[in-house]
């Protein structure tokens, strides 16, 4: 809400079943509160709606918003299942509404630099990539009992594969889509959750390169990084630093690309992109089709983990 106000949006309303969650934005920003989505849509007739609820509610609430005439920003993941995703896509298309999904790492300057270097062919043909993201779940949102978070609860669409799908999204953005996936996933910790807390994916991409993605919410400390190896060099990015490193085989050495960065910059950038896309009536750079591809891959990974075999993707 603060970022929307900073972006110049003055007419704001907020909806939540819990009045205590509404109180900060009502008192601090003077935002009009509502206790139901239906009443908020009816009373405000919004131009845009941000869906920031647990994943199991995303698609149905997005459908309500689109049918009310709003452009829609949906937090990631798009959902925990494919039910009604095609219907949402059809409704948005027929009503010419813009949908964007909240994969904010697409707006991180480090990953944008990786994308630029890959597009330039700086390391030649990509051969393999290794991606990791992990942090202890109780440290994610210290103001909340981790056991009450959607991440920890299957019925709300939790689990590391869905909540950690930022990495899956940016891998598909950087390297294209896979032909097949093999996944090992399960609960390995003593945390009180009923979802997988650790997952490792192996993917063979359509380009022929191999990709490993490790996701967990059990490791102490924060880890988020990416290494991409090509025929002519290697790229490395770490979230905790403000630089991208590239090894060039031709120069036989490393080169660093530094950048200024504050975490909130990503959220401001994705909001600005969404508002601009909606104003222009143009497809978002992080649209429903791409988010659906991530969801399909997560579902295939879960099937692979359950069956203990490779899943072939269409």
N, C-alpha and C positions, 0 to 999 in steps of 0.2 A: 504494500500500500504506500509506503514511503517512496519507493522507487517510481511508482505511477504518479504520485504527486510531484516528484522532482522532474518527471518527464513532461509535466504540464497538464496532466489530467486533473481537472478540478471537481468534476461530478463523479463521486465515488460512493458506492454502497457495499456493505459487507454482510455475508450471511453465514451463520453458524448456529448449531443446536445448543452450544454452550455459551451462555452470556458472559462468562468469565474470559473466554477467548476473544469475544467481541470488545470487551471493555477497553483494552489499550488503544485500539484504533478509533473507538468512539470518543474517548477522553483526549487522546493525544492528537488526533487528526481531524476530529469533528466529522467522522464518517457515519452515514446513516445505517443503522443496524436492522437486520431482518433475521427471523428464526427459521424460515423455510425458503428454499429456492423458488418455489412456486410464487410465494408472495413477493419476493424480490423481483422476479422477472415481470410479474404483473404490474407492480407499482412503479418500477423504474424504466421499463422498456429499454434495456441497455444496448449500446452499440457493441460492446465486447464483454465477455465473461471469462474469468479465470477460474478453472476447476482445480482446486488444491485439496481434494478429499482423498481418502484411501482408494487405491486402484480399483477395487471392486465396484465403485460407484462412478468411475470416470465416464464410461461410454454412455450410460443412461442419462447422466446429468448433462453431458455435452449435447446429446440429442435434444433434450429439453431446451437448452440454450439456443441451439441452431434453429429449432422450430419457432422460437420466440424472436428470431431475426437477428441474433447476435453472432459476431465473429467469436471464435473460442480458442483460448489458450488452455491446454490440458497438461497438468504436471505429469512427469514420467513416473512409472511406465504407463503406456496408453491404457492398459487393462491387465487383468490376470488371465484373460481368455479371449477368444476371437468372436464370441457372441456379439452380434449387432455392430461389429466394426464395419462391415460392408454397407450396412444400412446407414451408419453415420456418414460414411464417405459419400454415399448417394445423396443423402439429404443436404450435405454441405455443398456438393456440386450443383444440385438443382437450384439451390437458393443463393448460389454464388457467395458463400460464406467462407472465410479463411480459417483454417485450423492449424495451430502450431502446437507441438509437443515440447515439454520443458527439458530438452537435453542441452543444458547450459554449457557443457564443456565444448560444444561447437563454437562457442564465442570466446574461448580461452586463447590468449595470444600465442601461447606455446604450441597448441595444437593447430592453430591457424598457420603458424610458421612451418610445422611439419607438412601440412597440406600443400603449402606453397612450394616447398622443396621437392616433394614427391611429384607434383604436377610439372615441375621444371625438369624432372629426370635427374636430379642432383646425385642420386646414388644408383642410377641405372635400374635394371629390372629388380623388383622386390622378390627376395627369396623366402624370407621368414620374418615373423614378428613375435615378440613376447610382450604381453601386457599384464600388469598387476594392479589391483586396488584392494586395500584392506585396512580396517580399523576396528577396534573393539566397540561393539554395539552400545554398551552403556555410556561410552564417551561421545556418541554421535549427537545426542540431544540431551545434555545434562540436566535440563529443566524438567525432563519427563522420565517416568519410570519406563525403562526400555521394554518391559514386558507388556506395556499398554500400547506401544507403538505398532503401526501397521506392519513394519518390517519384521516383527517377531511373530506375527499371527497369520496363519494360513487363511483364515476366513476373511481377512481384510486384503488379501493379495500380497502378502509379505514374502520373505525369503531373499537371499542374496542375489539370485539370478535375476529377479525382477527389479529389486531396489538397486542393484549394482549394474543395471543395464546401460549406464552411461558409457562404460568401456565397450560394450557390444556395439552400441550405436556409433561411437567414433571409429571403431575398427572398420565397420561397413562403409562409413563415410570416407575414410582414408584409403581403404584397400579393396573395396567392392564387396560383393556378397559371396557366401560360401556355397559349395556344391554338397558338402557333407559335414556332419559334426559328430564328435564323440565327447561325452561328458561323464565325469564322475562328480557326484554331488551328494551331500548328506549332512547330518548333524554330527559334528565331531567334538563340540565343546560341552561344558556343563551349564551353559546359559539356559534359562527357562524359556525356550522358544519351541514351536512345533513346526518349524520350517528348516530348510537346508541353510546352514551357516557357513558352508565352505563349498566351493565349486571350481572345477578345472575343466576347461573346454579345449579341445583340439579341433581345428577347422582346416579343411582344404578349400582354398578360395577358387573361384572360377578362373582366376588368372594363373593358378598353379602354385601360388605361394602357400606356405603353411603358417598357421597362426595359433598361438597358445594364449589363452586368457585365464588368469587366476583371480578369483573373487572370494573375499571372506569378510565376516564381521567378528572375527575371533582374535586376530593378532593385536598385540599391544603396540601402541605407537601408530603413526599414520604412514601408509605407503601407497603411492600412486605414481606409476611410471610406465614408459613405453620404449621399447627398443625395436628398430626396424632395420634389417640387414638387406642390402642390395648387392648386385654384382660389382658395383664400383665404390661402395662405401656403406656407412652405418649411421643411422640417426638415433639420438637418445634424448628423451624428455622426462623430466621429473617435476611433479607438481610443486614440490617443496622448494625448488630453485626458480630463478627467473631467467632461465636461458635454455636454449636448444643447442645440443652439440652434434656436430657432424664430422665423421671421419672420412677423409677422401683418400682413396687408394692412389690416385694420381699424385696428390701432394704428400702422401704418406704422413699425414698428421691430422690433428683435430682442429676444428674451427668452432667458435662459440657465437651464438646469436642471442643477445640479451634483450630484455623487454621490461617495461614497467607494468606492474600488475597488483591489483587489490581484488580479493575474491568477489566483492559485490559488483565489480565491473562487468562480470559475466551476466549477472542478473539484470543489470541496467541495459546491457547490449541486447539481450534476448527480448526484453520488453519493447525496446525501441524498434527492433526488427519486426516484431509482431504488429505493433501499432502502425508502422510504415506499410507493411504488407497489406493490412486491413484497409488502410486509407487508399492505397493504390488498387486494391482488388487483385493483388498478385499472389501467387502461391508462395507460402513460406519456405525458407531454406530448410526447415525442419518440419516437414509436413506429415499428414496422416499416413500416407503410403509408406514413408520411411519408418515411421514408428511402428506400423503394422508389421513391417519386415523384421524389425527387432523382436517384436512379440512372437512372431512365428518361429524365429530362431530359438528364443527362450523355451517355448513349448517343445520344440524338437529336442533341445538339450535335456529337458526334464524327462522326456520319453526315453532318450538314450541312456540317461542315468538309471532309470528304472529297469530297462531291458538289458543294460550292459552291452550295448552294441552300437554300431554306427547308424546314424539316421541320414538318409539321402534327402536332400532338399530340392524342391521343384524350382 
